[in-house]
Amino acid sequence: MTPAIQEPILRVEALRCYFPIRRGLLQRTVGHVFAVDGVDLEVPASGTLALVGESGCGKTTVGRSILRIVDGSAGHIWFQGQDLMALSQEQLRPLRRAMQMIFQDPMTSLNPRMRVRDIIAEGLRSFDLVKTNAECADRVASLMTRVKLDPRQMMRYPHEFSGGQRQRIGIARALAVEPKLIVCDEAVSALDVSIQAQILNLLRELQQQDGLSYLFIAHDLSVVRYLADWVCVMYLGQIVESRQTEQLFADPAHPYTRGLLKAAPSIDPQNPTVTARVQGEVPSPANPPPGCHFNTRCPEVFDRCYTEEPDLYPVSGGGTSRCFLADPHHVPTPR
Amino acid sequence: MKRPLRQLLESCDPVILDGGLGSELERRGVDCGLPLWSANALVTSRDTLKQIHRDYIEAGAQIIATCTFRTTARTFKRARLRDQSEPLTRLAVQIARQARDESAAESALIAGSIGPLEDCYRPDLVPSDAELRDEHAEHAERLVAAGVELLFIETMGTIREARIAAEEAKKRGIEFAVSFLGAKTGAIYGGESLRDALNAIIPLGPSALCVNCLSPLVIQPLLDKFLEAMEEVPVLSRVALGVYANVGAITPDFTSPIAIEIGPDRYADFAKEWHKTGFKLIGGCCGTTPDHITALQKVFRG
């Protein structure tokens, strides 16, 4: 469990998302893709939890499960006192307004056939939050101003805006229904480094003004340092390290986190860094290696990693690491 | 149950679909303001709509989709207009049938177009199961009553909505196809995999499964995943796959929401490759014009 530094607005417990693999004439289930395999996390109220990992690690599935765009297989998602996993789509509807999402690619996540006014107003209309077209236009203008777009451009189409401006449209769209929690799914990944910083600044400013909570999903650690209070690192469907942000950057406990940190580019456009990838390929989540799932890529692997699966062990300064190196009973036996 | 699409698929490879309707209405000067979008033409520009259907049929389209993507009761409520969903759905089918009757070209099938109830790009706003079931049932019922020959459930961004719309089509004993809105990542737009989409829809008995409304420039990963997913389906359960891409993109003049980036001949080149890899229904989505369909006709029928 991630110890939240404030009272959590969202608590995820033992979330599992398994997708069956079917084969043969009778489409028998011959295995499962373990997209999310027992994830616990807490998003602090008015704070930010970052969920970080390489492509395919399951982080996006966690975000979409929270919004019930995809259904989890097991576990609990507690939000405003209710377990979202136990609610029907009908029961979920009133809570949907409180949870919004900013999607990854601003070039393709906005309907190209809609004017910006209508894109931003979609949620207002869907939840019946405006009574007249004039009221709707006023609300859209105000939202555009908040995200630093010119309201006079509300009749334009998405293709008339730059990537950064489109992501501001995506943010205004999410803000329109006055949510409490926003899932930001790789919200800056498709943007140039200089634009990333502007969008992160905007997200932080809006958080300070409205007390918003963010679940910030990213593949690159450098972008979360600035915004996140707490970071969970995911690998093959599991959390492998969960730490307060500054502690994680100062003293990463898990070899995978250390690898990601080496691979993280700087978001300072004046000071770009050359990056190195974590060595090797991510194994298939349908067939994770026995023992520690990271053992095929870990530079610090030893015998025990091939035979036992590590738990989450407490690390100094708070937080946890899923590595035997953090096991207080571990006796080092290098290979 | 009559299966005119399956019959067509047995005799033609590929089956050619029509092209964009809403974008073509806009290109011809029809105001397609939201939320009614293409349904505006049923009130303001019926002759233009009929002419577009005729142009597609004469260009070689073997299936034309009715102008019913946004004629649901929900859309009229959203527009704060008197509910005209039933008469306008009926009218849209009549116009498509008249276009076919008046066309000099060979006959085309009339497919009732069913879109997502909310904006295609908002998987988080997909209504509850009960609302989906009631509203898709109503829309499907009206299309069948008006005389469509099959239903085309299209631009679906979530499996949940596609499945419920397909179940409602199946209940009405009419042949149907389902098309998913894809994402560049190779998943369907809401993030679910095509494999899961196929597992959910194929047991309902669609005659074809398609992906639509992604640019040919970025659609390939999606098509690869689609083919891979179908490979895993037992041979006897497999159905025809289709693709109809959009050709809209950013242009410097900003004169149209769907500016044409990929011309007819280039689009036909993409289509040839899609057909080679196994796609058996090919048409166009937003931004494509009758000229794009003519180009398909030329490359596939000489």
Interface residues (C-beta under 8 A of the other chain):
Chain A: F19 P20 R22 R23 G24 L25 L26 Q27 T60 T61 R64 L67 I69 V70 S88 Q89 E90 L92 R93 R96 Q100 M101 D105 T108 S109 L110 N111 P112 R113 M114 R115 D118 E122 G123 R125 S126 N133 R156 Y157 H159 E160
Chain B: G22 S23 C32 L34 P35 W37 R78 R80 E118 D119 C120 Y121 R122 P123 D124 L125 V126 P127 S128 D129 A130 T158 R160 A183 K184 G190 G191 E192 S193 R195 D196 N199 L214 V218 E232 V233 P234 V235 L236 S237 N246 G248 A249 I250 T251 F254 P257 I258 A259 C286
